[in-house]
Amino acid sequence: MPSWPMPATCRWWNFLASLPEHKTVLLDCVPTAENLAQRAFEILDAVYRDSYGKQLRLERLRLYETPNCWAEAICE
């Protein structure tokens, strides 16, 4: 559930809340494959740095939309 109150008449929220084991994720960007890949890279990069220091580094993340279509986030 969100941290803000949703009106009981909000049909889309009631629909999502009715789905078993559904988790709604709210983003501060448009959820394109490119934006999702970049956000995932940022999250995982921080985890890698905290866990492995300089011994292991995340350099690239590839997020597949279909077998022939993907978005990449690359370490700069």
Secondary structure as UniProt FT lines:
FT   TURN            8..9
FT   HELIX           11..18
FT   TURN            20..21
FT   HELIX           33..52
FT   TURN            53..54
FT   STRAND          60..66
FT   TURN            67..68
FT   STRAND          69..74
//
